[in-house]
Amino acid sequence: MSIFNEKETVQLLETLTNIASPSGFTTNIMNVMADMLTKIGVDFVRTNKGALIATVKGTNDERHRLLTAHTDTLGAMVKEVKPSGRLALSMIGGFRWNAVEGEYCTIHTARGEAIRGTILMHETSVHVYDGVGTLPRDEKHIEVRVDEKTTSAEQTRQLGIEVGDFVSFDNRFEYTKSGFVKSRHLDDKASTTLLLQLLKQIKEQQLILPYTTHFYISNNEEIGYGGNASVPEKTVEYIAVDMGAIGDGQQSDEYTVSICAKDSSGPYHYELTRQLVALANDNDIDYKLDIYPHYGSDASAAIRAGFDVRHALFGAGIESSHAYERTHVDSLRHTAALLHAYVLSPMIDELED
């Protein structure tokens, strides 16, 4: 039985990263997700906030599981139309302006047009400005150079651009011969891809799950509250499938599945986390156990909202998170394997019985 289809997974991931979806501008991608769920043949509901919750009935319908991933990404909004015709930005999500300096972008106007631009320092030209390399990369200096003939605020507004328009960053997806996937917004479209693939596998292979399991596709995680509402009342276990943080002092890497023991919200549920580790060991799944110092998830948001659930977090290791990200197909493979093992396993308290 095949657990991981590399070609199909990478193709789907590219499709999802190509769809602009900064937090607050997710209607299009959630409609695409709804179409995909319909094609798979799984029942789902849409929440008032625009999230999707697909449900697969299990043998036990009294105790439920929930897996979540999010489609929303980092992005920006037009803060000001400058006298020069260029645009000042307001950040959506937690990143640094240097991570998008020089990146191509799209301005999404209220009348439905997509206008191209480039994110630059106002003082980019070294032939004109002193100290370009030492100026702060912040909202005062970063702007969008609009790819239209405009030299004034009036001309830019005539294009339909206005304060409050969303700005998305180009993903620049690439899949290398060595197995690396490079793209913006792997956080968290890599996990969303894996949940869709798992749902497809469950339906095609007619897998019988031991518990009714919900697949919660959220759309506001990057701003802190994607999965903190509409959690089905019988949910006992809540798993956030999200990126593993890589850097100095971290164990996570691009080749294994990263299991989070603690992030900035505090420790994840100990026994559930240890069960994930045991499943990885029992199924020859390469993993790293880690702590993410500057991180929160939809699972921790649900805990803060007061849901009485056991919560855990795991996902593919993502290098250079919230910038131009990268992972390896091996990490996707091991994450998919842990997802598969988890949804077919008993709950930890039943193991103890």
C-alpha positions as CSV (number, residue, x, y, z in Angstrom):
1,M,0.0,0.0,0.0
2,S,1.5,3.3,-1.1
3,I,1.5,6.1,1.5
4,F,3.3,8.8,-0.4
5,N,3.0,9.8,-4.1
6,E,5.9,12.1,-4.7
7,K,5.0,13.4,-8.1
8,E,1.4,14.1,-7.2
9,T,2.2,15.7,-3.9
10,V,4.8,18.1,-5.4
11,Q,2.4,19.0,-8.2
12,L,-0.4,19.8,-5.8
13,L,1.9,21.8,-3.6
14,E,2.9,23.9,-6.6
15,T,-0.7,24.5,-7.4
16,L,-1.5,25.7,-3.9
17,T,1.5,28.0,-3.6
18,N,0.6,29.6,-6.9
19,I,-2.7,30.8,-5.5
20,A,-2.4,34.2,-3.7
21,S,-3.9,33.9,-0.2
22,P,-2.5,36.3,2.4
23,S,-4.6,36.3,5.6
24,G,-7.8,38.1,5.0
25,F,-7.7,37.4,1.3
26,T,-8.5,33.7,1.2
27,T,-11.9,33.3,-0.5
28,N,-10.3,32.1,-3.7
29,I,-8.1,29.5,-2.3
30,M,-10.9,28.2,0.1
31,N,-13.2,27.9,-2.9
32,V,-10.4,25.9,-4.6
33,M,-10.1,23.7,-1.5
34,A,-13.8,23.2,-1.4
35,D,-13.7,22.0,-5.1
36,M,-10.9,19.6,-4.2
37,L,-12.7,18.2,-1.2
38,T,-15.8,17.7,-3.4
39,K,-13.7,15.9,-6.0
40,I,-12.2,13.6,-3.3
41,G,-15.8,12.8,-2.2
42,V,-15.6,13.9,1.4
43,D,-18.3,15.8,3.3
44,F,-17.4,19.2,4.7
45,V,-18.9,22.4,6.2
46,R,-17.8,26.0,5.8
47,T,-17.5,28.1,8.9
48,N,-18.6,31.7,9.2
49,K,-14.9,32.7,9.2
50,G,-14.4,30.9,5.9
51,A,-12.6,27.8,7.1
52,L,-13.5,24.3,5.9
53,I,-14.0,21.2,8.1
54,A,-14.1,17.9,6.3
55,T,-15.2,14.9,8.3
56,V,-14.5,11.2,7.8
57,K,-16.7,8.9,10.0
58,G,-14.8,6.4,12.1
59,T,-15.6,3.2,13.9
60,N,-15.9,5.2,17.2
61,D,-18.1,8.2,16.7
62,E,-18.1,9.3,20.4
63,R,-14.5,10.4,20.6
64,H,-13.2,12.5,17.7
65,R,-9.8,13.5,16.3
66,L,-9.0,16.7,14.5
67,L,-6.1,17.5,12.1
68,T,-5.6,21.1,11.0
69,A,-3.5,22.9,8.4
70,H,-3.8,26.5,7.1
71,T,-4.0,28.0,3.6
72,D,-3.4,31.6,4.6
73,T,0.0,33.1,4.1
74,L,2.1,36.2,4.9
75,G,1.4,39.3,2.8
76,A,0.6,43.0,3.1
77,M,-2.0,45.7,2.5
78,V,-1.7,49.1,0.9
79,K,-1.1,51.5,3.8
80,E,-0.7,54.7,1.7
81,V,-0.7,55.8,-1.9
82,K,2.4,58.0,-1.9
83,P,2.6,61.3,-3.8
84,S,5.1,59.6,-6.1
85,G,2.5,57.0,-7.1
86,R,4.3,54.2,-5.2
87,L,2.8,52.4,-2.3
88,A,3.5,52.1,1.4
89,L,2.7,48.8,3.0
90,S,1.3,47.4,6.2
91,M,2.5,43.9,7.1
92,I,0.2,40.9,7.4
93,G,1.7,38.1,9.6
94,G,5.1,37.9,11.3
95,F,8.0,38.5,9.0
96,R,10.7,41.0,8.4
97,W,10.8,43.4,5.4
98,N,14.3,42.3,4.4
99,A,12.7,38.8,3.6
100,V,10.7,40.3,0.8
101,E,12.9,43.2,-0.4
102,G,13.4,42.9,-4.1
103,E,10.4,40.4,-4.5
104,Y,7.8,40.7,-7.2
105,C,4.3,41.2,-5.9
106,T,0.7,41.6,-7.0
107,I,-1.7,44.3,-5.9
108,H,-5.3,43.0,-5.7
109,T,-7.6,45.9,-6.3
110,A,-11.2,46.1,-4.9
111,R,-12.6,45.9,-8.4
112,G,-10.9,42.6,-9.0
113,E,-7.8,43.6,-11.0
114,A,-4.3,42.2,-10.4
115,I,-1.6,44.8,-10.9
116,R,2.1,43.8,-10.7
117,G,4.8,45.5,-8.8
118,T,8.1,45.1,-7.0
119,I,8.9,45.6,-3.3
120,L,11.9,47.8,-2.9
121,M,13.6,50.2,-0.6
122,H,12.7,53.8,-1.5
123,E,16.5,54.5,-1.5
124,T,17.5,51.5,-3.6
125,S,19.7,53.2,-6.2
126,V,23.3,53.2,-5.0
127,H,24.1,55.8,-7.6
128,V,21.8,58.3,-5.8
129,Y,21.5,57.5,-2.1
130,D,24.1,57.4,0.6
131,G,24.1,54.6,3.1
132,V,21.7,52.4,1.3
133,G,23.1,49.2,3.0
134,T,22.6,50.5,6.5
135,L,19.2,52.1,6.3
136,P,16.5,50.2,8.3
137,R,14.2,47.9,6.3
138,D,10.9,49.1,7.7
139,E,7.5,50.6,6.7
140,K,9.1,54.0,6.4
141,H,11.6,52.9,3.7
142,I,10.0,49.9,2.0
143,E,7.5,50.6,-0.8
144,V,6.0,49.0,-3.9
145,R,7.1,50.2,-7.3
146,V,3.9,49.8,-9.4
147,D,4.4,48.3,-12.9
148,E,2.2,50.9,-14.6
149,K,2.9,54.4,-16.0
150,T,2.3,56.4,-12.8
151,T,4.2,59.2,-11.1
152,S,1.5,60.5,-8.8
153,A,-1.0,59.4,-6.3
154,E,-3.9,60.5,-8.6
155,Q,-2.6,58.3,-11.5
156,T,-2.2,55.3,-9.2
157,R,-5.7,55.7,-7.9
158,Q,-7.0,55.9,-11.4
159,L,-5.6,52.3,-11.8
160,G,-8.0,51.2,-9.1
161,I,-5.4,50.9,-6.3
162,E,-6.5,52.2,-2.9
163,V,-5.6,51.9,0.8
164,G,-6.7,48.5,2.0
165,D,-5.9,46.6,-1.1
166,F,-4.1,43.3,-0.5
167,V,-0.6,42.6,-1.8
168,S,0.6,39.1,-2.3
169,F,4.3,38.0,-2.8
170,D,5.4,35.8,-5.7
171,N,6.0,32.2,-4.6
172,R,8.8,31.4,-7.1
173,F,8.2,27.6,-6.8
174,E,11.0,25.3,-7.8
175,Y,11.5,21.5,-7.4
176,T,15.1,20.5,-7.9
177,K,16.6,17.3,-9.2
178,S,18.0,16.8,-5.7
179,G,14.5,16.7,-4.2
180,F,14.3,20.2,-2.7
181,V,11.1,22.2,-2.9
182,K,11.8,25.9,-2.8
183,S,8.9,28.4,-2.5
184,R,7.3,31.0,-0.4
185,H,4.3,29.9,1.6
186,L,5.4,26.3,2.2
187,D,4.1,27.4,5.6
188,D,1.5,26.0,5.6
189,K,0.6,24.8,2.1
190,A,2.9,21.9,2.5
191,S,0.8,20.6,5.3
192,T,-2.4,21.4,3.5
193,T,-1.2,19.4,0.6
194,L,-0.5,16.4,2.8
195,L,-3.9,16.5,4.5
196,L,-5.6,16.6,1.0
197,Q,-3.4,13.6,0.0
198,L,-4.3,11.7,3.1
199,L,-8.0,12.3,2.5
200,K,-7.7,11.1,-1.0
201,Q,-5.9,8.0,0.2
202,I,-8.5,7.3,2.8
203,K,-11.3,7.4,0.2
204,E,-9.5,5.6,-2.6
205,Q,-8.1,2.8,-0.4
206,Q,-11.4,2.7,1.7
207,L,-9.4,2.9,4.9
208,I,-11.5,2.4,8.1
209,L,-10.5,5.0,10.7
210,P,-10.8,4.0,14.4
211,Y,-12.3,7.4,15.3
212,T,-14.3,10.0,13.4
213,T,-11.7,12.4,12.2
214,H,-12.1,16.1,11.2
215,F,-9.8,17.8,8.7
216,Y,-9.9,21.5,9.5
217,I,-8.5,23.7,6.8
218,S,-8.1,27.1,8.5
219,N,-7.5,30.5,6.9
220,N,-6.4,32.9,9.6
221,E,-3.5,31.1,11.3
222,E,-0.8,33.7,10.4
223,I,-2.7,36.3,12.4
224,G,-3.3,34.1,15.4
225,Y,-6.8,32.6,15.4
226,G,-7.2,30.3,12.5
227,G,-8.5,27.2,14.4
228,N,-9.7,28.6,17.7
229,A,-13.4,28.2,16.9
230,S,-15.9,25.7,15.4
231,V,-14.0,22.7,16.9
232,P,-16.5,19.8,16.8
233,E,-17.7,19.1,20.4
234,K,-16.7,15.5,20.5
235,T,-13.0,16.3,19.6
236,V,-10.6,14.8,22.1
237,E,-7.3,15.2,20.2
238,Y,-6.3,18.2,18.2
239,I,-3.2,18.0,15.9
240,A,-1.8,21.0,14.2
241,V,0.1,20.0,11.1
242,D,2.4,22.9,10.5
243,M,6.1,23.6,9.7
244,G,9.1,22.6,11.8
245,A,11.4,25.5,12.6
246,I,15.0,25.2,11.5
247,G,18.0,27.2,12.8
248,D,20.8,27.4,15.3
249,G,20.0,25.4,18.4
250,Q,17.2,23.5,16.7
251,Q,17.1,19.7,16.0
252,S,14.6,20.0,13.1
253,D,15.9,19.6,9.6
254,E,14.7,19.4,6.0
255,Y,14.7,15.6,5.8
256,T,12.6,14.4,8.7
257,V,9.3,15.1,10.3
258,S,9.6,17.6,13.2
259,I,7.5,16.9,16.3
260,C,7.1,19.9,18.6
261,A,7.4,19.4,22.4
262,K,7.0,23.1,23.2
263,D,6.7,26.5,21.5
264,S,6.1,30.1,22.8
265,S,2.6,29.0,23.9
266,G,4.0,26.4,26.3
267,P,4.4,22.6,26.3
268,Y,2.2,20.5,24.0
269,H,0.2,17.6,25.6
270,Y,2.9,15.3,26.9
271,E,1.3,11.9,26.4
272,L,0.0,12.7,22.9
273,T,3.4,14.0,21.9
274,R,5.1,10.8,23.2
275,Q,2.5,8.8,21.3
276,L,3.6,10.5,18.1
277,V,7.3,9.7,18.9
278,A,6.3,6.1,19.6
279,L,4.5,5.9,16.2
280,A,7.5,7.3,14.4
281,N,9.8,4.7,16.1
282,D,7.4,1.8,15.5
283,N,7.0,2.7,11.8
284,D,10.6,3.6,10.9
285,I,9.7,7.2,10.4
286,D,12.6,9.6,10.7
287,Y,11.8,12.4,13.1
288,K,13.3,15.1,15.2
289,L,11.8,16.3,18.5
290,D,12.1,20.0,19.0
291,I,11.2,23.2,20.7
292,Y,10.2,26.3,18.7
293,P,11.1,29.5,20.6
294,H,9.1,32.0,18.5
295,Y,6.0,30.1,17.3
296,G,2.3,29.5,17.9
297,S,-0.1,27.2,16.1
298,D,-3.8,26.7,15.5
299,A,-3.7,24.0,18.2
300,S,-2.3,26.4,20.8
301,A,-5.0,29.0,19.6
302,A,-7.7,26.4,20.3
303,I,-6.3,25.8,23.8
304,R,-6.3,29.5,24.5
305,A,-9.9,29.7,23.3
306,G,-10.8,27.2,26.0
307,F,-11.3,23.9,24.2
308,D,-10.8,20.9,26.3
309,V,-8.6,18.8,24.0
310,R,-5.2,17.1,23.9
311,H,-3.1,19.1,21.5
312,A,0.1,18.3,19.6
313,L,2.0,19.7,16.6
314,F,4.2,18.2,13.9
315,G,5.1,18.8,10.3
316,A,7.8,19.0,7.7
317,G,11.0,20.9,8.5
318,I,11.0,24.2,6.7
319,E,14.3,26.1,6.2
320,S,14.2,30.0,6.3
321,S,10.6,30.2,7.6
322,H,8.6,33.3,6.7
323,A,11.1,34.1,3.9
324,Y,12.0,32.2,0.7
325,E,11.4,28.8,2.2
326,R,12.7,25.3,1.4
327,T,12.1,21.7,2.4
328,H,13.1,18.3,1.0
329,V,10.7,15.7,-0.4
330,D,12.0,13.3,2.3
331,S,10.5,15.6,5.0
332,L,7.2,15.6,3.2
333,R,7.4,11.8,2.9
334,H,8.0,11.2,6.6
335,T,5.3,13.7,7.6
336,A,2.9,11.9,5.4
337,A,3.9,8.6,7.0
338,L,3.3,9.9,10.5
339,L,-0.1,11.3,9.5
340,H,-1.1,7.9,8.1
341,A,0.2,6.1,11.2
342,Y,-1.6,8.5,13.6
343,V,-5.1,8.4,12.0
344,L,-5.0,4.6,12.2
345,S,-3.8,4.3,15.7
346,P,-5.7,4.0,19.0
347,M,-5.9,6.9,21.4
348,I,-3.2,7.0,24.0
349,D,-5.6,6.3,27.0
350,E,-7.0,3.3,25.2
351,L,-3.5,2.0,24.7
352,E,-2.9,2.3,28.4
353,D,-6.2,0.3,29.1
